[in-house]
Amino acid sequence: MVRVWFMDSSEDDQRLPHQCDPPRPVTLEELKKNTGVLYWKIDADRYEEEGLLDQLRKDRGYTYSDNITVSADKLPNYEQKIKSFFEEHLHSDEEIRFIMDGSGYFDVRDKQDQWMRIECTKGDLIILPAGIYHRFTLDEKNYIQAMRLFVGEPVWTPINRPADDHPSRVEYVSTLSTTS
């Protein structure tokens, strides 16, 4: 099951958990309410038979998917990619990731602009809403394999912060403020 917590402000290795002391855990309900992030647990070994991923694809209009493996020996330009993934950014579309193997962290900003860290492991599926400031990093295991899902052709363009006037950000902030 996914774990979520508020992050400390340490500048230590980004791959460390960065828990506050004392820890400040976040429930899935709080995560959804304060960020709009959605979560499902799916059996990564039996997802085709299980049917939940297919249902999500139909319900949300996902028509394209691919797999990415992030590790030093599998990802070309690994060091450059890891740095770009950890740069705070947003996207014009939802970011959907289904973790097939390994683990890593998605960091997202809440309504008060605080970092929440989402620890994703095998079987976790998260949907980051369009317009949310976020970033990604591996954990100390330095390996993750994920399925990426998209509506239509994939758009890979990160829009680095500051981007508060970007249409997807404006809509995201507006949507969050009406769910308070």
C-alpha positions in Angstrom: 0.0 0.0 0.0 1.3 3.4 -0.9 2.6 5.6 1.9 2.5 9.5 1.9 4.0 12.0 4.2 5.0 15.7 4.5 8.7 16.1 3.7 11.4 17.6 5.8 13.5 20.5 4.4 16.8 18.7 4.4 19.1 19.1 1.4 20.4 15.5 1.9 20.4 12.9 -0.9 17.0 13.2 -2.7 16.7 9.4 -2.7 16.3 9.3 1.1 12.8 9.2 2.6 12.9 12.8 4.0 10.4 12.2 6.7 9.8 15.0 9.2 10.8 14.4 12.8 8.3 13.5 14.2 6.8 12.0 11.0 3.7 13.7 9.5 1.9 11.0 7.6 -0.8 11.8 5.0 -3.9 9.7 4.4 -5.1 8.9 0.8 -8.2 11.0 1.5 -6.0 14.0 2.6 -3.8 13.5 -0.4 -6.8 13.6 -2.8 -8.4 16.6 -1.0 -5.2 18.7 -0.8 -3.7 17.8 -4.2 -6.2 16.1 -6.4 -3.9 13.1 -6.7 -5.7 9.8 -7.3 -4.5 6.3 -6.2 -5.3 2.7 -7.0 -3.7 -0.6 -6.0 -3.5 -3.1 -8.9 -1.9 -6.5 -9.0 1.1 -5.8 -11.3 1.5 -9.5 -12.1 -2.2 -10.1 -12.9 -3.4 -6.7 -14.1 -4.7 -8.0 -17.4 -6.9 -10.7 -15.8 -7.9 -8.3 -12.9 -9.5 -5.8 -15.3 -9.2 -2.7 -13.1 -6.5 -1.1 -15.4 -8.6 -1.7 -18.5 -11.6 -0.1 -16.7 -9.5 2.9 -15.8 -8.3 3.2 -19.4 -11.9 3.2 -20.7 -13.3 5.5 -18.0 -10.5 8.1 -18.4 -9.9 7.8 -22.1 -6.3 6.5 -22.0 -5.5 5.3 -25.5 -1.7 5.1 -25.4 0.8 3.4 -23.0 4.4 2.5 -22.9 6.9 1.2 -20.3 9.9 3.0 -18.9 12.7 1.5 -16.8 14.7 4.0 -14.8 18.1 2.7 -13.8 21.7 3.5 -14.6 22.0 0.5 -16.9 18.6 0.8 -18.7 17.9 4.5 -19.3 20.0 6.4 -21.8 21.4 9.7 -20.5 20.6 8.5 -17.0 22.2 11.3 -14.9 20.6 14.0 -17.1 17.2 12.4 -17.0 17.3 11.9 -13.2 18.1 15.6 -12.8 15.3 16.7 -15.1 12.8 14.4 -13.4 13.6 16.0 -10.0 13.2 19.6 -11.3 9.9 21.0 -10.1 7.5 21.2 -13.0 3.9 20.6 -14.2 2.3 19.2 -17.3 -0.7 20.2 -19.4 -2.1 16.7 -19.1 -2.5 14.2 -16.3 0.6 12.2 -15.4 -0.4 8.5 -15.0 2.1 6.0 -13.7 1.5 2.3 -12.9 4.5 0.8 -11.1 5.3 -2.6 -12.5 8.5 -3.2 -10.5 10.9 -1.4 -8.2 10.1 1.8 -6.3 10.5 5.6 -6.2 9.1 8.8 -4.9 6.7 11.4 -6.5 6.8 14.7 -4.6 3.7 16.9 -5.0 2.8 20.4 -3.6 -0.3 20.7 -1.5 -2.6 23.7 -1.3 -0.2 25.4 1.1 2.7 24.8 -1.2 4.2 22.2 1.1 5.9 19.1 -0.3 4.2 15.7 0.2 6.2 12.6 -0.7 4.4 9.6 -2.3 6.3 6.4 -2.0 5.3 4.2 -5.0 6.1 0.5 -5.2 5.0 -2.4 -7.3 1.2 -2.3 -8.0 0.7 1.4 -7.2 -1.1 3.5 -9.8 -1.2 7.2 -9.3 -2.7 10.0 -11.3 -1.2 13.5 -10.9 -3.7 16.1 -12.2 -2.7 18.5 -15.0 -1.2 21.6 -13.5 0.1 20.2 -10.2 3.7 21.1 -9.3 5.6 17.8 -8.8 8.9 16.0 -9.3 10.1 12.4 -9.3 13.2 10.6 -7.9 14.3 7.1 -7.4 14.8 5.8 -3.9 18.0 4.2 -2.7 17.3 1.0 -4.7 17.9 3.1 -7.9 15.4 1.1 -9.9 11.8 1.5 -11.1 9.8 0.1 -14.0 6.5 1.9 -14.8 3.8 1.9 -17.3 2.9 5.4 -18.5 -0.6 6.0 -19.8 -1.8 8.9 -21.9 -4.9 10.3 -23.6 -3.9 10.3 -27.3 -0.3 10.8 -28.3 2.1 11.3 -25.4 3.2 14.8 -24.5 6.5 14.8 -22.7 7.0 18.5 -22.1 7.7 19.5 -18.5 6.8 23.1 -17.8 9.2 24.2 -15.0 8.2 26.3 -12.1 7.3 29.2 -12.1 4.4 28.6 -14.3 1.5 30.0 -12.3 -0.1 31.6 -15.4 0.0 28.5 -17.5 -3.7 27.5 -18.3 -3.4 24.0 -16.8 -2.1 25.5 -13.5 -4.8 28.2 -13.4 -7.5 25.5 -13.9 -5.8 23.2 -11.3 -5.7 25.9 -8.6 -9.3 26.8 -9.4 -10.4 23.2 -9.1 -8.6 22.7 -5.8 -10.1 25.9 -4.3 -13.6 24.7 -5.0 -13.0 21.4 -3.3 -11.9 22.9 0.1 
